[in-house]
Amino acid sequence: MRRAEKVFVLLFFFFLSAGAAMAQDASPVTLVSEVLKEVEAVNEKGEKEVRLVPVASAMPGEVLIFRVTYRNEGTEPAANVQLTNPVPGEMVYIGGTAEGKGADVAFSVDSGQSFARPAALTVTAEDGTKRPAEPADYTHIRWQIQDPVPPGREGTVSFRARLK
C-alpha cells in the first residue's frame, strides 16, 4: 500500500472510531472529528502566522492534530461524558499533547482494554521483562469530562501524533 493510501485509510479509521466512542449509549452528545496540520501562512497584514488546516495528505514525519468536538444536543446536562480514541497504527503519539479543558486524560497500551495515567503504565518486552511505557507505546487515549456538559454547550479534545 502506498503512503498516501495509508494516510487516507488511517484518517478514515479515525473518523469511524471517534464516532464509535459514544455511539453505544445513545447519548445526546454529538461528535465531529477532524484531522489537521499546522501550516505557515501570511495574513492580510503581511505577517507570518500558523494556521490549522484539514489534512488532505501527509508525508512521513509530519505531525497531525486529531481533534474531536463534542456537543450536548440534549435538553438536560450530559453527565459522565467519556471520549476514547485509538492512536492510528500509522501514527506515533507525541507525549504531553493530549488536551481537553476540564477533562481527565488516561492512556492505554493494550488496545483499549485498560487505561491509566502515564506513570502507571508498563509494557512487557519480548524477553518477558516489564518496563515503563513510553508515549510511542500508547494505543488509545481516553478523556473523561469532569463536569456535566450543559445543553447546547460544546468542548474539544485533541492530541498530536507523527506519521511513521
N, C-alpha and C positions, 0 to 999 in steps of 0.2 A: 504494500500500500504506500502510495506517495505521501510525503509530509503534508501537503495541502489537504489531501483526503483525510488524513488522521486528524488534522485540526478541525475539519468540518464534523467528523464523527464525534470528537470529544466535546465540541460545542453543542451538538445535538443531544448528546448524552447528558450534559449539564442541564439543559433546559428541561428535559424529561425528568431527571432526578429531582430537580428543585421543586417541581410541581408535586411530585410523589411524596415529598416530605410531610405534607399536611393533608393529603387527599383522603387518608384513611378515616379521619374523624368527622367528616362533613362540616368542617369549620367554616365560619363566615369570613375567615381570613383568606384573602386572595394573595397570590404571589406573582411577581413579574421578575424574571431572571434576565440578566444582561451579562455579556462578556465584553469587557472594554480594554483599551490600552491607552497609555498616555502618548500624546504626540505634541511636539513643539510647533506652535503657530505664531503668526504675527497678528496682533489685534488691530482694530481700527486706528489706534493711536500710533501704530508702528512699533509697539513694544512686543517683545517675545513673551509668550505665556504657554503654560502646559494645559492642554485640553484633554478630556476623556472622550474617546470616540468608540463607537461599536467596532468590534473586530470583524473584518471581512476575511483576513488571512493573517497568518503569523509565521514567523521563522523560528527555528530552534534557537533557544537562548532568550527569546523575548519574554517579558513579564506581562501577564494578563491579569486583569482585575475581574473577579467573579462577584457580582453584586445581585442581591435579591432584595426587592422592595416588597414589604408586606403591608396590607391594608385591611382594617376591620370593616367589612361591608355590612355587618350585622347591626342590630338595634341595641344590643347590650355589650358591655365591655367583654372583650375576649381574654380570658384568663389562661394561664399555662401555655402560652404560645411558644412553641419549640420548632426550630428550623434545623434540618440536618441536610448537609450536602456532602457528596463524595469529592475528594480531590481527584479530578480525572486522571486516568492512568498515564497519559502522555505528559502530565504536569508534575512538578515538584513544588510542594507548598513552601512559601518563604516565611520562615519563623517570625512571629510577632506581628503579622499583618492581618490576622482575623480581627475584625472590628464589628461593633454593633452597640450603639448607645443604649444603655440600660439592659445589656444582655450579659449573662454569664456564658463564657465560651469554654467548651471542652473538646477534646480530640480523641480520635480512635486510631489504633494501629492494627486492628483486627477486623477490618472491613465493616465497621459499624456495629459490631457485637457488643462492645463496651466503650465507655467514654470516661475520661479523667482529665485533670489539668496536666500540663506537660511534665511537671516534676514527678508525677506518679506513674508515668508511662514507661514500660520496659518492652523490649523485644528480645526474642530468643534467636541467637546466632545459629548458623548451620552446625556448629560443634556442640550445641545444646546450652551454651552459657548465656546468661542474661546480661543485657547492657541497657543503659538509659536510652529511651527513644529519642531520635533527632527529628526535626521538622520534616525531613525527607521521608521519614517512616510513616507519617500521618496519612491515613486513608480517607478519613471523614472528619468533618467539623460540625459541631452542634452548638447552636445559640439558644439559650433559654432566656426568653424575655422576662425580666424580673417583675414588672408591673402589668396589670391588665391593660390591654390596648383599647382605648375608648372608641366608640362607634365613629366611623369616618376618619380616624387617625391612621397614620402610616409611619413606618420606620424602615431603615435599611440595615442590612448586614453585608459584610464583604470579606474577601480575602484575596491575596495575591499569590500567584504561582508562576513558575518559569517553565516554558515549553522545553521538553527534553530534546 
